[in-house]
Amino acid sequence: MKGLRGIVRFSIRALVSALLLIWLFSRIDARKVLHSFSLIPFEAWALAFFLYILSQVLSSIRWYVIVTTLGFRKSFFTILKYYFVGMYFNLFLPTAIGGDVLKVFFLARGKESKLKAGFSIFSDRIFGFWAMFVLGGTACLTHPGLLPWKWQFLVVSIFLSSILFAIFAPILRGILRVLSNGLFKKSTLFKAIFQKVEALLIFWKHPVVLFKALFLSIILQLCGMYGAYLLGKGLLIPLNFDFYLAVIPLISVLTIIPISVSGIGLREGGFALFFGIRNVPMEKAITLSLGVFAIQAISALVGGGFYILGAHKEVEEGENALKK
């Protein structure tokens, strides 16, 4: 029954993706999309691909920093392979985070470590989104009028909220600790809440680790966004890099809404919506979206190769042998 529900959910999401693409392509001339692809020079494709691969390597380094802080004993090479295998399944499983479930499975050893493994994925995602909105919020604040006020307000609000949380998180932790040892000492529910908050704020106990994760997040997001900008430049889209900094966080949020397969359809709609604000023809906006997805898909095939060859198992078995 559980397997049947999974198939039904996947089928519904695949249908949503298909309907979104059909609707979008019904509003454009598909021949213009094909022509737009021919405008992008090989150099732009190559550099965008290199930057995206670099961003994923940096992202795997960030995840390695996180998992070692949480107490997992894994080599960086193992984490790198797990990460790229996760990329592969993120592409083919429902939503843009389907492969994260497999990364938890690979990382966890027993039931007691599954929670920590899941938390490492959650933290990795949070650092990524934090960096995107820091870049987007900074672009909006330094370039007023970059987006319509409602979108600009949203990006800046998320950016400032994340900064305030980072500043006041240790204070919140201290307040909760006092309450858990005092007024709510006998409350099992409050203690459970405190333990979850305590786990969330573990990186504030390790400021060097926190700084490394945040720094890596900023650099890798810049790499990925600049790759999209290069493709847009190849399409002769007359928009500066700061616009990409502002809209890509919003588009990325759309892709993780669990109503499509790997964000397909939602991503293209997001590019059409936000680039349309600046009078970019829908054909070019969708071509850019498909180009970005193509770069991600080709990069994910690296992880597919690791998985098909069973490299993640080989590394795991090798580490187990060394421990014995």
C-alpha positions in Angstrom: 0.0 0.0 0.0 2.8 2.4 0.9 4.5 1.7 -2.5 1.2 2.3 -4.3 0.8 5.7 -2.5 4.4 6.6 -3.6 3.6 5.8 -7.2 0.4 7.8 -7.1 2.2 10.8 -5.6 4.9 10.6 -8.2 2.4 10.3 -11.0 0.5 13.3 -9.8 3.7 15.4 -9.7 4.8 14.2 -13.1 1.4 15.2 -14.4 1.8 18.7 -12.8 5.2 19.1 -14.4 3.9 18.0 -17.8 0.9 20.3 -17.6 3.0 23.3 -16.6 5.4 22.7 -19.5 2.5 22.3 -22.0 0.9 25.5 -20.8 4.2 27.4 -21.0 5.1 26.1 -24.4 1.6 26.8 -25.7 2.3 30.5 -25.1 5.6 30.6 -27.0 7.1 29.6 -30.4 9.1 26.5 -29.7 11.2 27.1 -32.7 12.5 30.3 -31.1 13.6 28.3 -28.1 15.6 26.0 -30.3 17.1 29.0 -32.1 18.0 30.7 -28.7 19.9 27.6 -27.7 22.1 28.1 -30.8 23.0 31.6 -29.6 24.8 30.4 -26.5 28.5 30.1 -27.4 30.4 26.9 -26.4 32.7 28.9 -24.1 29.6 30.0 -22.1 28.4 26.4 -21.8 31.9 25.2 -20.8 32.5 27.8 -18.1 29.0 27.5 -16.7 29.4 23.8 -16.4 32.8 24.2 -14.7 31.4 26.8 -12.2 28.5 24.5 -11.4 30.7 21.5 -10.8 33.0 23.7 -8.7 29.9 24.9 -6.7 28.9 21.3 -6.0 32.4 20.3 -4.9 32.4 23.3 -2.5 29.0 22.2 -1.3 30.3 18.8 -0.6 33.1 20.4 1.4 30.5 22.3 3.4 28.6 19.1 4.1 31.8 17.4 5.2 32.4 20.2 7.7 28.9 19.8 9.0 28.9 16.0 9.3 32.3 15.9 11.0 31.0 18.5 13.5 28.1 16.3 14.2 30.4 13.4 15.0 30.4 11.3 11.8 33.7 9.7 11.0 33.8 9.9 7.2 36.6 10.8 4.8 36.1 13.7 2.5 36.3 11.4 -0.5 33.3 9.4 0.9 31.3 12.5 1.5 32.1 13.8 -2.0 30.8 10.6 -3.6 27.7 10.5 -1.4 27.0 14.1 -2.4 27.3 13.5 -6.1 25.1 10.4 -5.9 22.5 12.6 -4.1 22.8 15.1 -6.9 21.9 12.3 -9.4 18.8 11.3 -7.5 17.8 14.9 -6.8 17.4 15.1 -10.5 15.2 12.0 -10.9 13.2 11.7 -7.7 10.2 13.9 -6.9 11.0 17.5 -5.9 14.5 18.9 -5.9 15.4 17.3 -2.6 14.6 13.6 -3.3 18.2 12.6 -3.3 18.7 14.0 0.2 16.8 10.9 1.5 19.5 8.7 0.0 22.2 10.8 1.5 20.7 10.2 4.9 20.6 6.5 4.2 24.2 6.4 3.1 25.5 8.5 6.0 23.5 6.9 8.8 24.9 3.7 10.4 22.1 2.8 12.8 18.7 4.2 14.0 20.4 6.4 16.5 22.3 8.3 13.8 19.5 8.8 11.3 18.3 11.9 13.1 21.8 13.4 13.0 22.2 12.4 9.4 18.9 14.1 8.5 19.9 17.2 10.5 23.2 17.4 8.5 21.1 17.6 5.3 18.7 20.1 6.8 21.7 22.3 8.0 23.3 22.0 4.6 20.1 23.2 2.9 19.6 26.0 5.4 23.2 27.3 4.9 22.6 27.3 1.1 19.3 29.2 1.3 20.8 31.6 3.8 23.6 32.4 1.4 21.3 32.9 -1.6 19.1 35.4 0.3 22.1 37.2 1.7 23.3 37.7 -1.8 19.8 38.5 -3.1 19.0 40.9 -0.2 22.3 42.7 -0.6 21.6 43.1 -4.3 18.2 44.5 -3.6 19.4 46.9 -0.9 22.2 48.3 -3.0 20.1 48.5 -6.2 16.6 49.9 -5.3 14.0 49.2 -7.9 15.8 46.0 -9.1 12.5 44.1 -8.6 8.9 45.2 -8.0 8.5 46.3 -4.4 6.6 43.2 -3.2 9.3 40.8 -4.4 12.1 43.1 -3.3 10.4 43.4 0.1 10.2 39.6 0.4 13.9 39.0 -0.5 15.1 41.7 1.9 12.8 40.6 4.7 14.1 37.0 4.5 17.7 38.3 4.4 17.2 40.6 7.4 15.3 37.9 9.4 18.1 35.4 8.9 20.7 38.0 10.1 18.6 38.7 13.2 18.2 35.0 13.9 22.0 34.5 13.6 22.6 37.4 16.1 19.9 36.4 18.7 20.1 32.6 18.4 22.6 32.2 21.3 20.3 34.5 23.5 17.3 32.3 22.6 19.2 29.2 23.5 20.2 30.7 26.9 16.6 31.6 27.7 15.3 28.2 26.8 18.1 26.6 28.9 17.0 28.7 32.0 13.3 27.8 31.4 14.1 24.1 31.0 16.0 24.0 34.3 13.5 26.2 36.1 9.8 26.8 35.3 9.5 24.0 32.8 11.8 21.5 34.6 9.2 18.8 34.8 7.8 19.4 31.3 8.8 16.6 28.9 7.3 18.5 26.0 9.4 21.6 26.7 12.5 19.5 27.2 12.0 17.9 23.8 11.6 21.3 22.2 14.7 22.5 23.9 16.7 19.5 22.7 15.7 20.2 19.1 16.6 23.9 19.4 19.9 22.9 21.1 20.7 20.6 18.1 19.8 23.4 15.7 22.2 25.8 17.4 25.1 23.4 17.6 27.1 25.4 15.1 27.0 28.5 17.3 29.1 26.4 19.8 31.7 26.1 17.0 32.2 29.6 15.5 35.0 28.5 13.3 32.8 25.8 11.8 30.0 28.2 11.4 32.2 30.7 9.6 33.6 28.0 7.3 30.1 26.9 6.4 28.8 30.4 5.7 31.9 31.4 3.7 31.7 28.3 1.5 27.9 28.9 1.1 28.5 32.4 -0.3 31.3 31.3 -2.7 29.4 28.3 -4.1 26.2 30.3 -4.6 28.2 33.0 -6.4 29.6 30.3 -8.7 26.2 28.8 -9.5 24.6 32.2 -10.1 27.4 33.4 -12.2 27.1 30.3 -14.4 23.4 31.2 -15.0 24.4 34.8 -15.8 27.0 33.5 -18.4 24.2 31.5 -20.1 21.9 34.6 -20.0 24.7 36.7 -21.5 25.1 34.2 -24.3 21.4 34.5 -25.0 21.9 38.3 -25.3 19.7 39.0 -22.2 20.6 42.6 -21.3 20.5 42.2 -17.5 23.3 42.7 -15.0 24.5 40.1 -12.5 22.8 41.8 -9.6 19.4 40.9 -11.1 20.4 37.2 -11.1 21.4 37.5 -7.5 17.9 38.8 -6.6 15.7 36.4 -8.6 17.5 33.1 -8.4 16.7 32.6 -4.6 13.0 33.1 -5.4 13.1 30.6 -8.3 15.0 28.1 -6.1 12.3 28.2 -3.5 9.7 27.4 -6.2 11.6 24.3 -7.2 11.4 22.6 -3.8 7.6 23.0 -3.6 6.5 19.3 -3.6 4.1 19.4 -6.5 6.3 18.6 -9.4 9.2 16.2 -10.4 12.5 17.9 -9.5 11.0 21.3 -9.9 10.4 20.8 -13.6 7.8 23.2 -14.9 8.0 25.4 -11.7 11.6 26.3 -12.6 10.6 27.3 -16.1 7.6 29.2 -14.9 9.7 31.1 -12.4 12.2 32.2 -15.0 9.4 33.3 -17.3 7.7 35.2 -14.5 10.7 37.0 -13.0 12.6 37.7 -16.2 9.4 38.8 -17.8 9.4 41.6 -15.2 12.3 43.1 -17.1 10.8 42.5 -20.5 12.9 39.5 -21.4 11.0 37.4 -24.0 9.4 34.3 -22.6 11.3 32.2 -25.2 14.7 33.4 -23.9 13.6 33.1 -20.3 12.6 29.4 -20.8 15.7 28.7 -22.8 17.8 30.0 -19.9 15.9 27.9 -17.5 16.3 24.8 -19.7 20.0 25.7 -20.1 20.5 25.9 -16.3 18.7 22.5 -15.9 20.8 21.0 -18.6 24.0 22.0 -16.8 22.6 20.5 -13.6 21.5 17.3 -15.4 24.9 16.8 -17.0 26.7 17.4 -13.7 24.3 14.9 -12.0 25.4 12.2 -14.4 28.7 12.2 -12.6 26.9 11.1 -9.5 25.0 8.6 -11.6 28.3 7.1 -12.7 29.4 6.8 -9.0 26.2 5.0 -8.1 26.1 2.6 -11.1 29.7 1.6 -10.4 28.8 1.1 -6.7 31.6 3.5 -5.7 29.7 4.7 -2.6 29.6 1.1 -1.4 33.3 0.5 -2.1 34.3 3.5 -0.1 32.0 2.5 2.8 33.4 -1.1 2.8 36.9 0.2 2.8 36.3 2.4 5.7 34.8 -0.4 7.7 37.8 -2.6 7.0 40.1 0.1 8.3 38.1 0.5 11.5 38.3 -3.3 12.1 
